[in-house]
Amino acid sequence: MARRQLSFRSRRSSGRALALWAIFFILALAIAPPVKHYFTQRAQISALNAQLTSDNKALEAARQELQMWQDPEYVKSQARERLHFVLPGERHYIVAENGTTSESTQTNKVANSLTDGQPWYARLIASISETG
């Protein structure tokens, strides 16, 4: 009789353990998709925060550049540097490289073949036909 009671208890406890494991398994399956969505959204939020930070830095740099362009002296310096503008009364020198290249030799050959007495359009046509 003691054996029957022992085997009945072990069957009953194993059935309970199986039911408990089944409940945990179903609970894990039910919770898994929301947890996955949570972590996916957290990663998206982190990426968007990083993008927002870099966009704010770029916006601040653009604001500073806009502020610099409000200064007339900065505009003058940029016009001189980028467009080679010269104020009245100033002289602008362009320093050429030392040494001759095939490009400069060809330019000199075309320039030497043109005569000064021709009109500008004739010289233009002659220079195009000479180089082309």
C-alpha positions as a LaTeX table, in Angstrom:
\begin{tabular}{lrrr}
\hline
Residue & $x$ (\AA) & $y$ (\AA) & $z$ (\AA) \\
\hline
Met1 & 0.00 & 0.00 & 0.00 \\
Ala2 & 2.86 & 2.37 & 0.73 \\
Arg3 & 4.18 & 1.81 & $-2.75$ \\
Arg4 & 0.90 & 2.77 & $-4.32$ \\
Gln5 & 0.74 & 5.95 & $-2.31$ \\
Leu6 & 4.33 & 6.86 & $-3.22$ \\
Ser7 & 3.81 & 6.29 & $-6.94$ \\
Phe8 & 0.53 & 8.21 & $-6.84$ \\
Arg9 & 2.28 & 11.18 & $-5.20$ \\
Ser10 & 5.13 & 11.11 & $-7.72$ \\
Arg11 & 2.66 & 10.98 & $-10.61$ \\
Arg12 & 0.67 & 13.81 & $-9.08$ \\
Ser13 & 3.77 & 15.95 & $-8.54$ \\
Ser14 & 5.09 & 15.25 & $-12.04$ \\
Gly15 & 1.69 & 16.23 & $-13.48$ \\
Arg16 & 1.78 & 19.46 & $-11.53$ \\
Ala17 & 5.32 & 20.17 & $-12.70$ \\
Leu18 & 4.30 & 19.50 & $-16.30$ \\
Ala19 & 1.31 & 21.83 & $-15.94$ \\
Leu20 & 3.53 & 24.50 & $-14.38$ \\
Trp21 & 6.04 & 24.20 & $-17.25$ \\
Ala22 & 3.23 & 24.40 & $-19.78$ \\
Ile23 & 1.92 & 27.58 & $-18.14$ \\
Phe24 & 5.41 & 29.13 & $-18.17$ \\
Phe25 & 5.87 & 28.16 & $-21.82$ \\
Ile26 & 2.54 & 29.70 & $-22.84$ \\
Leu27 & 3.31 & 32.79 & $-20.79$ \\
Ala28 & 6.71 & 33.14 & $-22.50$ \\
Leu29 & 5.10 & 32.79 & $-25.91$ \\
Ala30 & 2.54 & 35.45 & $-25.01$ \\
Ile31 & 5.11 & 37.90 & $-23.67$ \\
Ala32 & 7.80 & 37.44 & $-26.37$ \\
Pro33 & 6.31 & 39.64 & $-29.17$ \\
Pro34 & 5.67 & 42.70 & $-26.96$ \\
Val35 & 9.15 & 42.42 & $-25.49$ \\
Lys36 & 10.64 & 42.20 & $-28.99$ \\
His37 & 8.67 & 45.28 & $-30.05$ \\
Tyr38 & 9.84 & 47.11 & $-26.93$ \\
Phe39 & 13.52 & 46.50 & $-27.68$ \\
Thr40 & 13.05 & 47.34 & $-31.37$ \\
Gln41 & 11.40 & 50.63 & $-30.45$ \\
Arg42 & 14.13 & 51.42 & $-27.92$ \\
Ala43 & 16.75 & 50.91 & $-30.67$ \\
Gln44 & 14.79 & 53.18 & $-33.01$ \\
Ile45 & 14.53 & 55.84 & $-30.30$ \\
Ser46 & 18.28 & 55.68 & $-29.70$ \\
Ala47 & 18.99 & 56.01 & $-33.44$ \\
Leu48 & 16.60 & 58.96 & $-33.74$ \\
Asn49 & 18.19 & 60.66 & $-30.72$ \\
Ala50 & 21.63 & 60.28 & $-32.31$ \\
Gln51 & 20.32 & 61.71 & $-35.59$ \\
Leu52 & 18.67 & 64.58 & $-33.73$ \\
Thr53 & 21.95 & 65.38 & $-31.98$ \\
Ser54 & 23.89 & 65.44 & $-35.26$ \\
Asp55 & 21.16 & 67.52 & $-36.94$ \\
Asn56 & 21.28 & 70.03 & $-34.09$ \\
Lys57 & 25.06 & 70.30 & $-34.47$ \\
Ala58 & 24.69 & 70.88 & $-38.22$ \\
Leu59 & 21.99 & 73.48 & $-37.57$ \\
Glu60 & 24.21 & 75.31 & $-35.10$ \\
Ala61 & 27.09 & 75.28 & $-37.61$ \\
Ala62 & 24.76 & 76.69 & $-40.29$ \\
Arg63 & 23.58 & 79.42 & $-37.89$ \\
Gln64 & 27.17 & 80.38 & $-37.14$ \\
Glu65 & 27.99 & 80.52 & $-40.86$ \\
Leu66 & 24.90 & 82.64 & $-41.50$ \\
Gln67 & 26.01 & 84.97 & $-38.71$ \\
Met68 & 29.44 & 85.26 & $-40.35$ \\
Trp69 & 27.83 & 86.15 & $-43.69$ \\
Gln70 & 26.04 & 89.07 & $-41.99$ \\
Asp71 & 29.42 & 90.75 & $-41.50$ \\
Pro72 & 30.37 & 92.92 & $-44.54$ \\
Glu73 & 34.09 & 92.37 & $-43.96$ \\
Tyr74 & 33.64 & 88.60 & $-44.13$ \\
Val75 & 31.68 & 88.98 & $-47.38$ \\
Lys76 & 34.51 & 91.12 & $-48.82$ \\
Ser77 & 37.14 & 88.61 & $-47.80$ \\
Gln78 & 35.18 & 85.73 & $-49.33$ \\
Ala79 & 34.65 & 87.68 & $-52.56$ \\
Arg80 & 38.38 & 88.35 & $-52.76$ \\
Glu81 & 39.32 & 84.78 & $-51.97$ \\
Arg82 & 36.74 & 82.86 & $-53.97$ \\
Leu83 & 35.98 & 85.19 & $-56.87$ \\
His84 & 39.28 & 87.10 & $-57.02$ \\
Phe85 & 37.51 & 90.45 & $-56.71$ \\
Val86 & 39.67 & 93.54 & $-56.29$ \\
Leu87 & 38.63 & 96.86 & $-54.81$ \\
Pro88 & 39.20 & 99.99 & $-56.89$ \\
Gly89 & 42.79 & 101.16 & $-56.66$ \\
Glu90 & 44.19 & 97.74 & $-55.73$ \\
Arg91 & 46.28 & 95.44 & $-57.89$ \\
His92 & 45.71 & 91.73 & $-58.11$ \\
Tyr93 & 48.63 & 89.45 & $-58.87$ \\
Ile94 & 48.31 & 85.83 & $-59.90$ \\
Val95 & 51.48 & 83.83 & $-59.52$ \\
Ala96 & 51.95 & 81.20 & $-62.20$ \\
Glu97 & 53.82 & 77.95 & $-61.67$ \\
Asn98 & 57.42 & 77.69 & $-62.76$ \\
Gly99 & 58.19 & 75.28 & $-65.56$ \\
Thr100 & 56.43 & 74.62 & $-68.81$ \\
Thr101 & 53.93 & 71.93 & $-69.45$ \\
Ser102 & 52.51 & 70.63 & $-72.67$ \\
Glu103 & 49.33 & 72.57 & $-71.95$ \\
Ser104 & 51.15 & 75.89 & $-71.60$ \\
Thr105 & 53.26 & 75.13 & $-74.68$ \\
Gln106 & 50.14 & 74.45 & $-76.71$ \\
Thr107 & 48.54 & 77.66 & $-75.42$ \\
Asn108 & 51.62 & 79.66 & $-76.40$ \\
Lys109 & 51.64 & 78.06 & $-79.87$ \\
Val110 & 47.99 & 79.00 & $-80.45$ \\
Ala111 & 48.54 & 82.51 & $-79.10$ \\
Asn112 & 51.60 & 83.05 & $-81.31$ \\
Ser113 & 49.78 & 81.91 & $-84.45$ \\
Leu114 & 47.08 & 84.57 & $-84.04$ \\
Thr115 & 47.75 & 88.02 & $-85.38$ \\
Asp116 & 46.81 & 91.13 & $-83.44$ \\
Gly117 & 45.25 & 92.98 & $-86.37$ \\
Gln118 & 42.31 & 90.58 & $-86.69$ \\
Pro119 & 38.90 & 91.24 & $-85.11$ \\
Trp120 & 38.09 & 89.36 & $-81.93$ \\
Tyr121 & 35.65 & 86.94 & $-83.56$ \\
Ala122 & 38.20 & 85.93 & $-86.18$ \\
Arg123 & 40.77 & 85.27 & $-83.48$ \\
Leu124 & 38.16 & 83.25 & $-81.54$ \\
Ile125 & 37.35 & 81.07 & $-84.54$ \\
Ala126 & 41.03 & 80.64 & $-85.34$ \\
Ser127 & 41.86 & 79.62 & $-81.75$ \\
Ile128 & 39.02 & 77.08 & $-81.70$ \\
Ser129 & 40.04 & 75.54 & $-85.00$ \\
Glu130 & 43.71 & 75.55 & $-83.94$ \\
Thr131 & 43.10 & 73.71 & $-80.63$ \\
Gly132 & 40.33 & 71.43 & $-81.75$ \\
\hline
\end{tabular}
